[in-house]
Amino acid sequence: MATSSESDSRDASALTHPFQIGAFRAFLMVRLCTILGSTGMSLIIAWQAYNIARLTMAPAQAAAQLGIIGLIQFAVLFVLTPFAGLAADNFKRTRVAQMTLTVLLACAAVLALASYEGWISLSLIFSIAAVLGLVRAFQGPALGSLAPNIVPKNLLPRAIAFSSMFWQAGGIVGPALAGYAYAMEPYYAYLISGALFLVSVVGMIFVGDVPQAPPQKDRHPIRQVIDGFSYVRTNKLVLGAITLDLFAVLLAGTTALLPVYARDILHVGSAGLGHLAAAPGVGAAITALWFSFRPIKYNVGLKMFLSVSIFGLATVFFGLTAFMPQQVGILVALAAMAVWGSADMFSVFVRQSLIQLHTPDDMRGRVSSVAMMTVSASNELGEAESGFLAALIGPVAAVVVGGLGAIGITLLWARLFPQLRNARTFDPPELYPEASLQAAERPQATTS
């Protein structure tokens, strides 16, 4: 596939669609299989942890165990992510991604064996959570920086839309598939995840050797890490996009509490848990499909702020289903989570396009690592916040307060970051006056 990728790159000016690039097609397969396996495995880990905890704990205490899982993953990610971005800029991103997928395969195998033999425990789950945090720290910058190396810049927004669509399609099928498999035999869910990770490992071979900016061998590694943080800090558009996601999802993340809602509020069991977990992916996939054919081009910043506000509002509606009749509550919960996913996908599409197109390739791994750190903070730390807050004030109040907080953050960020609010298109300026001189003078690496 390396030869095909090189040929695609040489003929970049003649390309009209990212699917014409063989390496990109293989990349999409890897993305799909990875998210299918990882979302399914994460869901079953949370479900097993909550059920094990409920054997000896009240619902509030059991919910706190879900918070511990998120806290462990965030702690590992927080420490390692800056160095993971350095690895993505100094080593072959395809090889880094392949190594992380191999570790995911090993984790799925251990969990399948533990479930089959009956020695699954909270201590094992917490240990696996730490390994998953390590994997995600290195996988995020490596995979997240690949698309701009595979497709030419003019096709990147559409490529991001297709990549997001496949990612969200996996988010639909992965949790539902894992939930149904678990209902038959708990270890089936992990076996399926392991098989999908194996396909991803093989798929990276077909991605091939993609072009990548040479590493900065004349600069100390610590200095390179600092450069990445400095670029994000001084480029207000990138900083605003990254931190908006951090605080909005940190407050309005509901996924950690889905097992609580499925078991003790909506009473829908493991199969219903799969539906609730898949609903955001349905909304997100529909939105990503729309963007793959009709990507937005104008007033992108303002539309992103609007989508994050809708994200927070959908969270509030999901939380209030606890006060509705059961059948109505289930339907409203599914609809709210679908809207939640659609709004999140809208925000992700705009944010990723802006960050990727406003970042030089030789810094893309490090900037992606900063973005990954904030995404991890909003997801893993958000899960910890949701779990601990649920233990203090109850799961319903935690969800509703979080949604209202996300809306407030959106209004505040629209005022603090006018560069982001006033972004009309994805096209970056020739120079960034607010960015560091070194970053601004660094030439863009080409994929053509």
N, C-alpha and C positions, 0 to 999 in steps of 0.2 A: 504493500500500500504506500510505501514511502515514495516510490516512483510516481504513482498516481497523484499523490499530494503535491509533489514538486511540479508535475505537469499542470495541475489545477492552478497552482500559484503563478506559474509563468503566463497562463492564459487568463489571469484574473480580470483583465480589462474587458474580456468577452463574456464573462459570467453574468447571468441575469438572475440566478436563484441559488441559494446556498446548497440545495440538494444536488446541484451539479458537481459538488466536491465530494469525492469518495471518503476522504478522511472525516468530513463533517457528518456524513451518514453513519459511519462507525461510531463517532463521538455521541450521536444521539442514541444509538443502541446502548452504549455504556451508561449514559445518563438515565435512560429508562429502567434498565435492569438494576442499577444502583439504588434508585429511589424506591423501586418496588421492594427490593430486599430490605433496605434500611428502615423505611417507614413501617413495614410489616413487623420487623424484628423489634423496633422501638415500642410499638404499640403493645406487643405481647409481653415485653419486659415490664412495662408499666402495669399491665393487667395482672401479671403474676405477682409483682411486688405488692400491689394493693390487696390482692386476695390473700397472700401469705400474711401480710400485716393484719388483716381483718380477723384472722384466727385468734389473735390475742389482743387486738387494739380496737378502740372505738373509731368510727369513721373519720373524725377530725385528726386523730393521731395517725391513722393509716394514710390520710392525705399528706401528712407531713413527710412520710417516707418517700412519696413521689417528689416532694421538694428536695429531699436529700439527693435523689438520683440526678436532678437537674443541677444542683449545686456542685456535685462531684465533677460532672462533665464540664461545667463552666470553669472550675478551678484549674483543671488540666488545660483547657483551651486558652485560658487567660495567660498562663505561663508560656505555652509553646507556640501560640499562633504567630507572634512576631518573627520567630526563627523559622517557622514554616513558610512564611512569605519569602524570607531570604533564600530558603531552599528552592522555592518555585522560580526565583529569578536567577539562581546560580547553577541549577541542575536541570536535566531534561524533565519538563513537567509531565510528560507522558509516563516516565518511569516512576516518578514520585507517586502519581495517581495509581499506577499498577501495584505498587507496594502496599498502599493503604487498602486497596480492594482485597489483597491477599490476607491482610490482617482481619478484615471484616468477615471473610470466609472462615477463618479460624474461630472467631467469636461465635458465629452461627453454629459451627460444629460442636463447640463446647456446650452451648446452651441446649442444643438438640439432645446431646448425650445426657446432660443433667436432668432434663425433663423426662427423657425415656427411662432413666434409672431411678428417678424419684429423689435425687439429692439437690434439686434446685432450692436455693435459699436466698434470703436478703443479702447475706454477705457476698455470695457469688454474684448476684445481680449488681451490687455496688462495685465490685471489682471489674466486672465487664463494662460498667458505665465509665469507669476511669479509662479503660482501653479505648472505648468508643470516643471519648473526648480527645485522646491522643490522635486517633485516626482522623477525626473530623478536622483537627487543627491543621494537619498536613494536606488532607484531601481537598479542603475548600479552596485555598489559594491555587493549588495545582490545576484542578478541574475548572475553577472559575476563570482562570487566565488563558485557557486553551482556545476558546472560540475566536478571539481576535487574532490568534496565530494561524488559524485554519482558513478563515474567510476574509476577503478584502473588506476594507472599512465601509464601503458603500452598501454592502450587504449585511453588515453586523446587526443593525436593529432587527431585521427580519430573522437573522440566525438566532438572536437572543429570544425572539418570540417563539420560534420553533423549539428551541432548547427548553424554554419555560413550559411550553405546552406538553412536551414529553415528560418533563419533570412532574408537572401537575397531574398528568394522566397516570403516572406511577403512584402519585399520592392518592388518587381515587381507588385504584385497583389494589395497591399494596396492603393498606389496612383492612379492606374488606376481605381480600384473599386470606390474609393472616387470621382474621377473626373466624372465618368459616373453617379453615384448616385446624385451628386450635379447638374448635367445637368437636371435631372428629377425634383428634389426638393432639395434645399440646406440642409434642415434638415435631409434628408435621409442619407447623408454621416455620420453625427454624430450619428444617430441611429445605423447604422451598426458598427461604432467604439465602441459604448456602448455595443452592443451585444457581440462583440469579447472580450472586457475587462471582461465581465461577465463570459465568458467561461474560460478565464485565471484565474480568481479568484477561480473558481471551480477546475480547473486543478491543482492548487497548493496543493489542498487537496490530490490529488492522487500522487503527488511527494513524500509525506510522510515525515517521520522524518529521514533525512539523517545524517550520522556521521559528526561530526565537532569538530575541536580542542577546548578544554576547554578555556574559557576566562582567561586572566591574571589578576586575582583579586588582586594580590599583587602589581600591578603597577598602578599609578595614571592615569586616563583617558587621561589627557593632555600629560603625558609622553608617553603613548601608541601611540597617534597621532604623536608625534615627532619621535618615533621609526620608524613609517612607512615612513615618509619623509627621515629619516636618511638612512634607508635601500636602498631606491631608489637612493639617492644621492651617496652612496658609491659603489653600484653595477653598474659599468659603462655599462654593457650590458643592464640591465633593464632601466637605465637612458637614454641611447641612443635610445632604441626602443620607449620609451614613448615620448621623446621630438621630435624625427623625425616626428611622426604622428602629434604632436602639430603644428609645424611650416609649414609642407608641406600642410596639409589640411587647416590650417589657411589662407594660401596664395591662394591655388588652389581650395577652396570650391566654387562651382558654384550654389549650390541648392537654395540659397537665391534669386538669380537673375533669376531663371526659370520663375516665373510669368512675369517678365519684357520681357524676350525673347519670351514667349508664346504669350503675348498680343501685344507688340509694335515692335518686331523685326522680328519674324518668322510668326506672325499673325495666330496662330493655335487654339486659344481659350482654353476653359477649358478642352475639350477632348484631345487636343494636349498637354496641360500641363501634363495631366495624363500619356501620352506616354513618354514625356521627363523625367518625374520623375521616371517612371518605367524602363527606358532603363538601368540605372546603375545596377539595380537589376537583369536584364537579364544577363548581363555580369558577375556579381558577382556570381549569382546562378550557371551558367555553370562552373565557376572556382571552386566554393565550391563543386559541384558535382564531379568534377574530383579529387579533393583532398580527398573526402570521400572514393574513391576507390584506388587512387594512391597518397597518401600524399608524399610531398617532404621530403627527408631524409638528403641530403647532400648540402653543400655550401648554407645553408639557409640564412645567413646574406647577402652575396653578391647578392643573388637573390631578397631579399627584397629591397635592394637599387635600383636594376634595375627596379623593379615594381613601386617604387615611382617615378622614372624618367619618366616612361611611363604614369603614372597618371598625371604628370604635362604637358606632351606633349599633351595628350588627351584634357586637359583643354584649351590649346592654340587653338587647332583645333575647339573646340566648340565655342570659342569666335569669331573666324574668319568667322563663318557661316553668320555673319551679312553682309559680303561683297559678298556673293554668291547669285545667283538666288534663289528665294524662294523655289522651289521644291528641288533643289540640296541642299540648305542650311538645309532644314528639314531632309533630308536623312543623310547628314554628321553630323548634330547635334545628331541624334539618334545613329549613329555608334560611334561617339566620346564619348557620355555618356555611351554606353555599354562598350567600352574599358576602360573608366574612372572607371567604377564599377568593371570590371575584375581585373584591376591593384590594385585597393583599396582592393579588397577581398584577393588577393595574399599577400599584405602587412599585412592585418589584421590577416590572418591565421598564418603567421610566427611570428608576434609580440605577439599575444595572447599565442601561444604555448610556446614561449621563456619566457614570463613573468610568466605564470602559473607554468611552470616546474622549474623555477629558484627562486621561492618564497615559503617559508615555509607556511603551511596551517594556522597557528595561526596568521600570518601577511597578509594573502592573501586578506582579506577584506580591510585593510588599504592600501596595495599596489594597489589593484584594484581601491580604491578611488582616489589615486594619478593619476592612469592611466585615470580614469573617468574624473578627473578634466581637464587633458590635452585634452582628447577627446571632452569635453564640450567646452573648450577654442577654439579648432580647429573648432568645429561645430557651437556652438552658437555665440562665439566671432567672428568666421570667417564669419558668416552671417552678423553680425554687421559691420565688416570691409568691406565686399563686398557691403553692402547697402550704407554705407557712402562714400566709394571710388567711387562707381557708381554715387553718387550724385555730386562728385567733378570732375571726369574726364570722366564720361559716363560709362554705363554698359559694352560695348564692350572692352574698354581699361582696365577696372577693371579685366575682366576675363582673357585677354591675359597676362597682367602684372603679375597676380597671378600665372598663369601656369608657366611662365618663372622663377618666384621667387621660386616655388617649386622645379624646376630642380636645381637651384643654391643651395638651402638648402640641397638637397640630396648629391651633390658633397662635400659640406662643412662637412656634418655629417660623410660621409665615411672617411674623413681625421681625424676628431676629435674623433671618436669612433672606433678605430681598433678592439676592443673586439667584437663589433657587426659585423663589416665587415668580420672578420675572423671566425665567428661562423660557424662551419662545420655541426654540427647536433643540434638537440633540447636537447640532453642529458646534464644536468647540471653537473659541477664538484662536487666532494665530498665536497669541501670547497671553499669559495669565498675569496681569499686573500684580494681583494679590498673592501669587505663588512665589516660592523662593526663586531667586535668580538662577540657581543651578538647575532646578527642575524645569524652568521655562526655557533654558538654553539647551537642554538635552534633546537631541533630535528624536523624532518618532521613528520606531522600528517599523519597517514595511513588511507586509505579508504578500506583496505582489512580486 
